[in-house]
């Protein structure tokens, strides 16, 4: 089985608190989708 690493970087930009909330929600969405498809998830900050 071939192992690959995928890096997704999400950053808040202009928009202040709303931008931060959007990025947090998007990260949660990607993490949930990855886990639902049996990917290993590493959340480094």
mmCIF entry with sequence, helices, sheets and N, C-alpha, C, O atoms, coordinates in Angstrom:
data_MODEL
# 
_entry.id   MODEL 
# 
_entity.id                         1 
_entity.type                       polymer 
_entity.pdbx_number_of_molecules   1 
# 
_entity_poly.entity_id                      1 
_entity_poly.type                           'polypeptide(L)' 
_entity_poly.nstd_linkage                   no 
_entity_poly.nstd_monomer                   no 
_entity_poly.pdbx_seq_one_letter_code       
;(UNK)(UNK)(UNK)(UNK)(UNK)(UNK)(UNK)(UNK)(UNK)(UNK)(UNK)(UNK)(UNK)(UNK)(UNK)(UNK)
(UNK)(UNK)(UNK)(UNK)(UNK)(UNK)(UNK)(UNK)(UNK)(UNK)(UNK)(UNK)(UNK)(UNK)(UNK)(UNK)
(UNK)(UNK)(UNK)(UNK)(UNK)(UNK)(UNK)(UNK)(UNK)(UNK)(UNK)(UNK)(UNK)
;
_entity_poly.pdbx_seq_one_letter_code_can   XXXXXXXXXXXXXXXXXXXXXXXXXXXXXXXXXXXXXXXXXXXXX 
_entity_poly.pdbx_strand_id                 A 
# 
loop_
_entity_poly_seq.entity_id 
_entity_poly_seq.num 
_entity_poly_seq.mon_id 
_entity_poly_seq.hetero 
1 1  UNK n 
1 2  UNK n 
1 3  UNK n 
1 4  UNK n 
1 5  UNK n 
1 6  UNK n 
1 7  UNK n 
1 8  UNK n 
1 9  UNK n 
1 10 UNK n 
1 11 UNK n 
1 12 UNK n 
1 13 UNK n 
1 14 UNK n 
1 15 UNK n 
1 16 UNK n 
1 17 UNK n 
1 18 UNK n 
1 19 UNK n 
1 20 UNK n 
1 21 UNK n 
1 22 UNK n 
1 23 UNK n 
1 24 UNK n 
1 25 UNK n 
1 26 UNK n 
1 27 UNK n 
1 28 UNK n 
1 29 UNK n 
1 30 UNK n 
1 31 UNK n 
1 32 UNK n 
1 33 UNK n 
1 34 UNK n 
1 35 UNK n 
1 36 UNK n 
1 37 UNK n 
1 38 UNK n 
1 39 UNK n 
1 40 UNK n 
1 41 UNK n 
1 42 UNK n 
1 43 UNK n 
1 44 UNK n 
1 45 UNK n 
# 
_struct_asym.id          A 
_struct_asym.entity_id   1 
# 
_struct_conf.conf_type_id            HELX_P 
_struct_conf.id                      HELX_P1 
_struct_conf.pdbx_PDB_helix_id       AA1 
_struct_conf.beg_label_comp_id       UNK 
_struct_conf.beg_label_asym_id       A 
_struct_conf.beg_label_seq_id        17 
_struct_conf.pdbx_beg_PDB_ins_code   ? 
_struct_conf.end_label_comp_id       UNK 
_struct_conf.end_label_asym_id       A 
_struct_conf.end_label_seq_id        36 
_struct_conf.pdbx_end_PDB_ins_code   ? 
_struct_conf.beg_auth_comp_id        UNK 
_struct_conf.beg_auth_asym_id        A 
_struct_conf.beg_auth_seq_id         17 
_struct_conf.end_auth_comp_id        UNK 
_struct_conf.end_auth_asym_id        A 
_struct_conf.end_auth_seq_id         36 
_struct_conf.pdbx_PDB_helix_class    1 
_struct_conf.details                 ? 
_struct_conf.pdbx_PDB_helix_length   20 
# 
_struct_conf_type.id          HELX_P 
_struct_conf_type.criteria    ? 
_struct_conf_type.reference   ? 
# 
loop_
_atom_site.group_PDB 
_atom_site.id 
_atom_site.type_symbol 
_atom_site.label_atom_id 
_atom_site.label_alt_id 
_atom_site.label_comp_id 
_atom_site.label_asym_id 
_atom_site.label_entity_id 
_atom_site.label_seq_id 
_atom_site.pdbx_PDB_ins_code 
_atom_site.Cartn_x 
_atom_site.Cartn_y 
_atom_site.Cartn_z 
_atom_site.occupancy 
_atom_site.B_iso_or_equiv 
_atom_site.pdbx_formal_charge 
_atom_site.auth_seq_id 
_atom_site.auth_comp_id 
_atom_site.auth_asym_id 
_atom_site.auth_atom_id 
_atom_site.pdbx_PDB_model_num 
ATOM 1   N N  . UNK A 1 1  ? 0.844   -1.181 0.000  1.00 0.00 ? 1  UNK A N  1 
ATOM 2   C CA . UNK A 1 1  ? 0.000   0.000  0.000  1.00 0.00 ? 1  UNK A CA 1 
ATOM 3   C C  . UNK A 1 1  ? 0.882   1.235  0.000  1.00 0.00 ? 1  UNK A C  1 
ATOM 4   O O  . UNK A 1 1  ? 1.835   1.327  0.773  1.00 0.00 ? 1  UNK A O  1 
ATOM 5   N N  . UNK A 1 2  ? 0.565   2.173  -0.861 1.00 0.00 ? 2  UNK A N  1 
ATOM 6   C CA . UNK A 1 2  ? 1.326   3.408  -0.982 1.00 0.00 ? 2  UNK A CA 1 
ATOM 7   C C  . UNK A 1 2  ? 0.820   4.435  0.024  1.00 0.00 ? 2  UNK A C  1 
ATOM 8   O O  . UNK A 1 2  ? -0.386  4.641  0.164  1.00 0.00 ? 2  UNK A O  1 
ATOM 9   N N  . UNK A 1 3  ? 1.744   5.068  0.714  1.00 0.00 ? 3  UNK A N  1 
ATOM 10  C CA . UNK A 1 3  ? 1.384   6.100  1.683  1.00 0.00 ? 3  UNK A CA 1 
ATOM 11  C C  . UNK A 1 3  ? 1.762   7.459  1.123  1.00 0.00 ? 3  UNK A C  1 
ATOM 12  O O  . UNK A 1 3  ? 2.885   7.655  0.658  1.00 0.00 ? 3  UNK A O  1 
ATOM 13  N N  . UNK A 1 4  ? 0.835   8.387  1.166  1.00 0.00 ? 4  UNK A N  1 
ATOM 14  C CA . UNK A 1 4  ? 1.090   9.753  0.720  1.00 0.00 ? 4  UNK A CA 1 
ATOM 15  C C  . UNK A 1 4  ? 0.702   10.714 1.833  1.00 0.00 ? 4  UNK A C  1 
ATOM 16  O O  . UNK A 1 4  ? -0.157  10.417 2.664  1.00 0.00 ? 4  UNK A O  1 
ATOM 17  N N  . UNK A 1 5  ? 1.338   11.843 1.832  1.00 0.00 ? 5  UNK A N  1 
ATOM 18  C CA . UNK A 1 5  ? 1.031   12.878 2.808  1.00 0.00 ? 5  UNK A CA 1 
ATOM 19  C C  . UNK A 1 5  ? 0.411   14.067 2.084  1.00 0.00 ? 5  UNK A C  1 
ATOM 20  O O  . UNK A 1 5  ? 0.917   14.525 1.059  1.00 0.00 ? 5  UNK A O  1 
ATOM 21  N N  . UNK A 1 6  ? -0.672  14.543 2.627  1.00 0.00 ? 6  UNK A N  1 
ATOM 22  C CA . UNK A 1 6  ? -1.334  15.729 2.088  1.00 0.00 ? 6  UNK A CA 1 
ATOM 23  C C  . UNK A 1 6  ? -1.341  16.785 3.179  1.00 0.00 ? 6  UNK A C  1 
ATOM 24  O O  . UNK A 1 6  ? -1.712  16.511 4.320  1.00 0.00 ? 6  UNK A O  1 
ATOM 25  N N  . UNK A 1 7  ? -0.929  17.994 2.820  1.00 0.00 ? 7  UNK A N  1 
ATOM 26  C CA . UNK A 1 7  ? -0.903  19.100 3.773  1.00 0.00 ? 7  UNK A CA 1 
ATOM 27  C C  . UNK A 1 7  ? -1.922  20.133 3.313  1.00 0.00 ? 7  UNK A C  1 
ATOM 28  O O  . UNK A 1 7  ? -1.898  20.588 2.170  1.00 0.00 ? 7  UNK A O  1 
ATOM 29  N N  . UNK A 1 8  ? -2.807  20.487 4.218  1.00 0.00 ? 8  UNK A N  1 
ATOM 30  C CA . UNK A 1 8  ? -3.787  21.536 3.939  1.00 0.00 ? 8  UNK A CA 1 
ATOM 31  C C  . UNK A 1 8  ? -3.541  22.651 4.943  1.00 0.00 ? 8  UNK A C  1 
ATOM 32  O O  . UNK A 1 8  ? -3.584  22.432 6.153  1.00 0.00 ? 8  UNK A O  1 
ATOM 33  N N  . UNK A 1 9  ? -3.286  23.837 4.435  1.00 0.00 ? 9  UNK A N  1 
ATOM 34  C CA . UNK A 1 9  ? -3.036  24.979 5.310  1.00 0.00 ? 9  UNK A CA 1 
ATOM 35  C C  . UNK A 1 9  ? -4.177  25.968 5.154  1.00 0.00 ? 9  UNK A C  1 
ATOM 36  O O  . UNK A 1 9  ? -4.464  26.437 4.052  1.00 0.00 ? 9  UNK A O  1 
ATOM 37  N N  . UNK A 1 10 ? -4.812  26.274 6.250  1.00 0.00 ? 10 UNK A N  1 
ATOM 38  C CA . UNK A 1 10 ? -5.902  27.249 6.261  1.00 0.00 ? 10 UNK A CA 1 
ATOM 39  C C  . UNK A 1 10 ? -5.471  28.421 7.123  1.00 0.00 ? 10 UNK A C  1 
ATOM 40  O O  . UNK A 1 10 ? -4.986  28.228 8.238  1.00 0.00 ? 10 UNK A O  1 
ATOM 41  N N  . UNK A 1 11 ? -5.642  29.625 6.618  1.00 0.00 ? 11 UNK A N  1 
ATOM 42  C CA . UNK A 1 11 ? -5.250  30.813 7.369  1.00 0.00 ? 11 UNK A CA 1 
ATOM 43  C C  . UNK A 1 11 ? -6.379  31.847 7.348  1.00 0.00 ? 11 UNK A C  1 
ATOM 44  O O  . UNK A 1 11 ? -7.036  32.065 6.330  1.00 0.00 ? 11 UNK A O  1 
ATOM 45  N N  . UNK A 1 12 ? -6.570  32.453 8.472  1.00 0.00 ? 12 UNK A N  1 
ATOM 46  C CA . UNK A 1 12 ? -7.524  33.559 8.539  1.00 0.00 ? 12 UNK A CA 1 
ATOM 47  C C  . UNK A 1 12 ? -6.846  34.797 7.956  1.00 0.00 ? 12 UNK A C  1 
ATOM 48  O O  . UNK A 1 12 ? -5.661  35.037 8.185  1.00 0.00 ? 12 UNK A O  1 
ATOM 49  N N  . UNK A 1 13 ? -7.603  35.563 7.212  1.00 0.00 ? 13 UNK A N  1 
ATOM 50  C CA . UNK A 1 13 ? -7.061  36.782 6.611  1.00 0.00 ? 13 UNK A CA 1 
ATOM 51  C C  . UNK A 1 13 ? -7.856  37.968 7.145  1.00 0.00 ? 13 UNK A C  1 
ATOM 52  O O  . UNK A 1 13 ? -8.219  38.000 8.320  1.00 0.00 ? 13 UNK A O  1 
ATOM 53  N N  . UNK A 1 14 ? -8.117  38.920 6.299  1.00 0.00 ? 14 UNK A N  1 
ATOM 54  C CA . UNK A 1 14 ? -8.905  40.071 6.730  1.00 0.00 ? 14 UNK A CA 1 
ATOM 55  C C  . UNK A 1 14 ? -10.310 39.612 7.067  1.00 0.00 ? 14 UNK A C  1 
ATOM 56  O O  . UNK A 1 14 ? -10.846 38.699 6.439  1.00 0.00 ? 14 UNK A O  1 
ATOM 57  N N  . UNK A 1 15 ? -10.884 40.234 8.036  1.00 0.00 ? 15 UNK A N  1 
ATOM 58  C CA . UNK A 1 15 ? -12.226 39.868 8.454  1.00 0.00 ? 15 UNK A CA 1 
ATOM 59  C C  . UNK A 1 15 ? -12.305 39.656 9.947  1.00 0.00 ? 15 UNK A C  1 
ATOM 60  O O  . UNK A 1 15 ? -13.384 39.448 10.502 1.00 0.00 ? 15 UNK A O  1 
ATOM 61  N N  . UNK A 1 16 ? -11.152 39.710 10.594 1.00 0.00 ? 16 UNK A N  1 
ATOM 62  C CA . UNK A 1 16 ? -11.131 39.615 12.048 1.00 0.00 ? 16 UNK A CA 1 
ATOM 63  C C  . UNK A 1 16 ? -11.673 38.308 12.581 1.00 0.00 ? 16 UNK A C  1 
ATOM 64  O O  . UNK A 1 16 ? -11.321 37.230 12.102 1.00 0.00 ? 16 UNK A O  1 
ATOM 65  N N  . UNK A 1 17 ? -12.529 38.416 13.570 1.00 0.00 ? 17 UNK A N  1 
ATOM 66  C CA . UNK A 1 17 ? -13.068 37.246 14.269 1.00 0.00 ? 17 UNK A CA 1 
ATOM 67  C C  . UNK A 1 17 ? -13.884 36.360 13.334 1.00 0.00 ? 17 UNK A C  1 
ATOM 68  O O  . UNK A 1 17 ? -13.834 35.135 13.452 1.00 0.00 ? 17 UNK A O  1 
ATOM 69  N N  . UNK A 1 18 ? -14.626 36.947 12.419 1.00 0.00 ? 18 UNK A N  1 
ATOM 70  C CA . UNK A 1 18 ? -15.421 36.156 11.470 1.00 0.00 ? 18 UNK A CA 1 
ATOM 71  C C  . UNK A 1 18 ? -14.527 35.270 10.613 1.00 0.00 ? 18 UNK A C  1 
ATOM 72  O O  . UNK A 1 18 ? -14.865 34.119 10.337 1.00 0.00 ? 18 UNK A O  1 
ATOM 73  N N  . UNK A 1 19 ? -13.401 35.803 10.201 1.00 0.00 ? 19 UNK A N  1 
ATOM 74  C CA . UNK A 1 19 ? -12.460 35.037 9.397  1.00 0.00 ? 19 UNK A CA 1 
ATOM 75  C C  . UNK A 1 19 ? -11.896 33.861 10.188 1.00 0.00 ? 19 UNK A C  1 
ATOM 76  O O  . UNK A 1 19 ? -11.749 32.763 9.650  1.00 0.00 ? 19 UNK A O  1 
ATOM 77  N N  . UNK A 1 20 ? -11.584 34.082 11.440 1.00 0.00 ? 20 UNK A N  1 
ATOM 78  C CA . UNK A 1 20 ? -11.066 33.013 12.301 1.00 0.00 ? 20 UNK A CA 1 
ATOM 79  C C  . UNK A 1 20 ? -12.098 31.911 12.496 1.00 0.00 ? 20 UNK A C  1 
ATOM 80  O O  . UNK A 1 20 ? -11.762 30.727 12.474 1.00 0.00 ? 20 UNK A O  1 
ATOM 81  N N  . UNK A 1 21 ? -13.350 32.302 12.686 1.00 0.00 ? 21 UNK A N  1 
ATOM 82  C CA . UNK A 1 21 ? -14.417 31.317 12.869 1.00 0.00 ? 21 UNK A CA 1 
ATOM 83  C C  . UNK A 1 21 ? -14.622 30.486 11.607 1.00 0.00 ? 21 UNK A C  1 
ATOM 84  O O  . UNK A 1 21 ? -14.841 29.277 11.686 1.00 0.00 ? 21 UNK A O  1 
ATOM 85  N N  . UNK A 1 22 ? -14.553 31.126 10.453 1.00 0.00 ? 22 UNK A N  1 
ATOM 86  C CA . UNK A 1 22 ? -14.716 30.410 9.188  1.00 0.00 ? 22 UNK A CA 1 
ATOM 87  C C  . UNK A 1 22 ? -13.602 29.378 9.015  1.00 0.00 ? 22 UNK A C  1 
ATOM 88  O O  . UNK A 1 22 ? -13.868 28.238 8.636  1.00 0.00 ? 22 UNK A O  1 
ATOM 89  N N  . UNK A 1 23 ? -12.369 29.769 9.288  1.00 0.00 ? 23 UNK A N  1 
ATOM 90  C CA . UNK A 1 23 ? -11.237 28.849 9.140  1.00 0.00 ? 23 UNK A CA 1 
ATOM 91  C C  . UNK A 1 23 ? -11.373 27.690 10.123 1.00 0.00 ? 23 UNK A C  1 
ATOM 92  O O  . UNK A 1 23 ? -11.093 26.545 9.767  1.00 0.00 ? 23 UNK A O  1 
ATOM 93  N N  . UNK A 1 24 ? -11.797 27.965 11.346 1.00 0.00 ? 24 UNK A N  1 
ATOM 94  C CA . UNK A 1 24 ? -11.988 26.890 12.329 1.00 0.00 ? 24 UNK A CA 1 
ATOM 95  C C  . UNK A 1 24 ? -13.038 25.900 11.842 1.00 0.00 ? 24 UNK A C  1 
ATOM 96  O O  . UNK A 1 24 ? -12.842 24.689 11.943 1.00 0.00 ? 24 UNK A O  1 
ATOM 97  N N  . UNK A 1 25 ? -14.148 26.402 11.316 1.00 0.00 ? 25 UNK A N  1 
ATOM 98  C CA . UNK A 1 25 ? -15.214 25.534 10.816 1.00 0.00 ? 25 UNK A CA 1 
ATOM 99  C C  . UNK A 1 25 ? -14.759 24.733 9.596  1.00 0.00 ? 25 UNK A C  1 
ATOM 100 O O  . UNK A 1 25 ? -15.104 23.559 9.460  1.00 0.00 ? 25 UNK A O  1 
ATOM 101 N N  . UNK A 1 26 ? -13.986 25.362 8.710  1.00 0.00 ? 26 UNK A N  1 
ATOM 102 C CA . UNK A 1 26 ? -13.479 24.654 7.535  1.00 0.00 ? 26 UNK A CA 1 
ATOM 103 C C  . UNK A 1 26 ? -12.518 23.544 7.944  1.00 0.00 ? 26 UNK A C  1 
ATOM 104 O O  . UNK A 1 26 ? -12.564 22.447 7.387  1.00 0.00 ? 26 UNK A O  1 
ATOM 105 N N  . UNK A 1 27 ? -11.648 23.820 8.914  1.00 0.00 ? 27 UNK A N  1 
ATOM 106 C CA . UNK A 1 27 ? -10.715 22.800 9.393  1.00 0.00 ? 27 UNK A CA 1 
ATOM 107 C C  . UNK A 1 27 ? -11.477 21.617 9.972  1.00 0.00 ? 27 UNK A C  1 
ATOM 108 O O  . UNK A 1 27 ? -11.130 20.466 9.707  1.00 0.00 ? 27 UNK A O  1 
ATOM 109 N N  . UNK A 1 28 ? -12.508 21.890 10.758 1.00 0.00 ? 28 UNK A N  1 
ATOM 110 C CA . UNK A 1 28 ? -13.314 20.813 11.343 1.00 0.00 ? 28 UNK A CA 1 
ATOM 111 C C  . UNK A 1 28 ? -13.980 19.986 10.250 1.00 0.00 ? 28 UNK A C  1 
ATOM 112 O O  . UNK A 1 28 ? -14.077 18.765 10.367 1.00 0.00 ? 28 UNK A O  1 
ATOM 113 N N  . UNK A 1 29 ? -14.440 20.644 9.190  1.00 0.00 ? 29 UNK A N  1 
ATOM 114 C CA . UNK A 1 29 ? -15.077 19.947 8.077  1.00 0.00 ? 29 UNK A CA 1 
ATOM 115 C C  . UNK A 1 29 ? -14.087 19.017 7.381  1.00 0.00 ? 29 UNK A C  1 
ATOM 116 O O  . UNK A 1 29 ? -14.407 17.857 7.121  1.00 0.00 ? 29 UNK A O  1 
ATOM 117 N N  . UNK A 1 30 ? -12.891 19.515 7.078  1.00 0.00 ? 30 UNK A N  1 
ATOM 118 C CA . UNK A 1 30 ? -11.873 18.694 6.410  1.00 0.00 ? 30 UNK A CA 1 
ATOM 119 C C  . UNK A 1 30 ? -11.436 17.526 7.287  1.00 0.00 ? 30 UNK A C  1 
ATOM 120 O O  . UNK A 1 30 ? -11.260 16.413 6.792  1.00 0.00 ? 30 UNK A O  1 
ATOM 121 N N  . UNK A 1 31 ? -11.259 17.769 8.584  1.00 0.00 ? 31 UNK A N  1 
ATOM 122 C CA . UNK A 1 31 ? -10.844 16.708 9.503  1.00 0.00 ? 31 UNK A CA 1 
ATOM 123 C C  . UNK A 1 31 ? -11.910 15.620 9.584  1.00 0.00 ? 31 UNK A C  1 
ATOM 124 O O  . UNK A 1 31 ? -11.591 14.431 9.554  1.00 0.00 ? 31 UNK A O  1 
ATOM 125 N N  . UNK A 1 32 ? -13.170 16.023 9.685  1.00 0.00 ? 32 UNK A N  1 
ATOM 126 C CA . UNK A 1 32 ? -14.261 15.048 9.763  1.00 0.00 ? 32 UNK A CA 1 
ATOM 127 C C  . UNK A 1 32 ? -14.348 14.224 8.479  1.00 0.00 ? 32 UNK A C  1 
ATOM 128 O O  . UNK A 1 32 ? -14.533 13.008 8.531  1.00 0.00 ? 32 UNK A O  1 
ATOM 129 N N  . UNK A 1 33 ? -14.216 14.880 7.337  1.00 0.00 ? 33 UNK A N  1 
ATOM 130 C CA . UNK A 1 33 ? -14.277 14.169 6.064  1.00 0.00 ? 33 UNK A CA 1 
ATOM 131 C C  . UNK A 1 33 ? -13.117 13.180 5.932  1.00 0.00 ? 33 UNK A C  1 
ATOM 132 O O  . UNK A 1 33 ? -13.303 12.063 5.448  1.00 0.00 ? 33 UNK A O  1 
ATOM 133 N N  . UNK A 1 34 ? -11.937 13.586 6.357  1.00 0.00 ? 34 UNK A N  1 
ATOM 134 C CA . UNK A 1 34 ? -10.779 12.699 6.280  1.00 0.00 ? 34 UNK A CA 1 
ATOM 135 C C  . UNK A 1 34 ? -10.970 11.480 7.176  1.00 0.00 ? 34 UNK A C  1 
ATOM 136 O O  . UNK A 1 34 ? -10.710 10.354 6.753  1.00 0.00 ? 34 UNK A O  1 
ATOM 137 N N  . UNK A 1 35 ? -11.412 11.691 8.387  1.00 0.00 ? 35 UNK A N  1 
ATOM 138 C CA . UNK A 1 35 ? -11.628 10.569 9.307  1.00 0.00 ? 35 UNK A CA 1 
ATOM 139 C C  . UNK A 1 35 ? -12.737 9.649  8.818  1.00 0.00 ? 35 UNK A C  1 
ATOM 140 O O  . UNK A 1 35 ? -12.643 8.433  8.979  1.00 0.00 ? 35 UNK A O  1 
ATOM 141 N N  . UNK A 1 36 ? -13.785 10.209 8.225  1.00 0.00 ? 36 UNK A N  1 
ATOM 142 C CA . UNK A 1 36 ? -14.876 9.390  7.680  1.00 0.00 ? 36 UNK A CA 1 
ATOM 143 C C  . UNK A 1 36 ? -14.400 8.511  6.526  1.00 0.00 ? 36 UNK A C  1 
ATOM 144 O O  . UNK A 1 36 ? -15.018 7.492  6.218  1.00 0.00 ? 36 UNK A O  1 
ATOM 145 N N  . UNK A 1 37 ? -13.298 8.911  5.889  1.00 0.00 ? 37 UNK A N  1 
ATOM 146 C CA . UNK A 1 37 ? -12.744 8.149  4.774  1.00 0.00 ? 37 UNK A CA 1 
ATOM 147 C C  . UNK A 1 37 ? -11.479 7.391  5.177  1.00 0.00 ? 37 UNK A C  1 
ATOM 148 O O  . UNK A 1 37 ? -10.666 7.018  4.331  1.00 0.00 ? 37 UNK A O  1 
ATOM 149 N N  . UNK A 1 38 ? -11.328 7.168  6.496  1.00 0.00 ? 38 UNK A N  1 
ATOM 150 C CA . UNK A 1 38 ? -10.250 6.349  7.060  1.00 0.00 ? 38 UNK A CA 1 
ATOM 151 C C  . UNK A 1 38 ? -8.848  6.889  6.805  1.00 0.00 ? 38 UNK A C  1 
ATOM 152 O O  . UNK A 1 38 ? -7.904  6.113  6.661  1.00 0.00 ? 38 UNK A O  1 
ATOM 153 N N  . UNK A 1 39 ? -8.703  8.214  6.748  1.00 0.00 ? 39 UNK A N  1 
ATOM 154 C CA . UNK A 1 39 ? -7.388  8.824  6.672  1.00 0.00 ? 39 UNK A CA 1 
ATOM 155 C C  . UNK A 1 39 ? -6.889  9.087  8.085  1.00 0.00 ? 39 UNK A C  1 
ATOM 156 O O  . UNK A 1 39 ? -7.679  9.304  9.004  1.00 0.00 ? 39 UNK A O  1 
ATOM 157 N N  . UNK A 1 40 ? -5.574  9.064  8.247  1.00 0.00 ? 40 UNK A N  1 
ATOM 158 C CA . UNK A 1 40 ? -4.978  9.450  9.511  1.00 0.00 ? 40 UNK A CA 1 
ATOM 159 C C  . UNK A 1 40 ? -4.838  10.962 9.522  1.00 0.00 ? 40 UNK A C  1 
ATOM 160 O O  . UNK A 1 40 ? -4.342  11.548 8.560  1.00 0.00 ? 40 UNK A O  1 
ATOM 161 N N  . UNK A 1 41 ? -5.269  11.595 10.600 1.00 0.00 ? 41 UNK A N  1 
ATOM 162 C CA . UNK A 1 41 ? -5.250  13.055 10.673 1.00 0.00 ? 41 UNK A CA 1 
ATOM 163 C C  . UNK A 1 41 ? -4.285  13.487 11.756 1.00 0.00 ? 41 UNK A C  1 
ATOM 164 O O  . UNK A 1 41 ? -4.348  13.011 12.890 1.00 0.00 ? 41 UNK A O  1 
ATOM 165 N N  . UNK A 1 42 ? -3.392  14.392 11.398 1.00 0.00 ? 42 UNK A N  1 
ATOM 166 C CA . UNK A 1 42 ? -2.476  15.007 12.348 1.00 0.00 ? 42 UNK A CA 1 
ATOM 167 C C  . UNK A 1 42 ? -2.732  16.494 12.324 1.00 0.00 ? 42 UNK A C  1 
ATOM 168 O O  . UNK A 1 42 ? -2.619  17.122 11.271 1.00 0.00 ? 42 UNK A O  1 
ATOM 169 N N  . UNK A 1 43 ? -3.071  17.066 13.446 1.00 0.00 ? 43 UNK A N  1 
ATOM 170 C CA . UNK A 1 43 ? -3.399  18.479 13.533 1.00 0.00 ? 43 UNK A CA 1 
ATOM 171 C C  . UNK A 1 43 ? -2.244  19.211 14.213 1.00 0.00 ? 43 UNK A C  1 
ATOM 172 O O  . UNK A 1 43 ? -2.155  19.251 15.441 1.00 0.00 ? 43 UNK A O  1 
ATOM 173 N N  . UNK A 1 44 ? -1.365  19.787 13.398 1.00 0.00 ? 44 UNK A N  1 
ATOM 174 C CA . UNK A 1 44 ? -0.230  20.539 13.940 1.00 0.00 ? 44 UNK A CA 1 
ATOM 175 C C  . UNK A 1 44 ? -0.493  22.021 13.785 1.00 0.00 ? 44 UNK A C  1 
ATOM 176 O O  . UNK A 1 44 ? -1.012  22.471 12.763 1.00 0.00 ? 44 UNK A O  1 
ATOM 177 N N  . UNK A 1 45 ? -0.130  22.769 14.803 1.00 0.00 ? 45 UNK A N  1 
ATOM 178 C CA . UNK A 1 45 ? -0.346  24.225 14.741 1.00 0.00 ? 45 UNK A CA 1 
ATOM 179 C C  . UNK A 1 45 ? 0.944   24.956 14.834 1.00 0.00 ? 45 UNK A C  1 
ATOM 180 O O  . UNK A 1 45 ? 0.960   26.186 14.799 1.00 0.00 ? 45 UNK A O  1 
# 
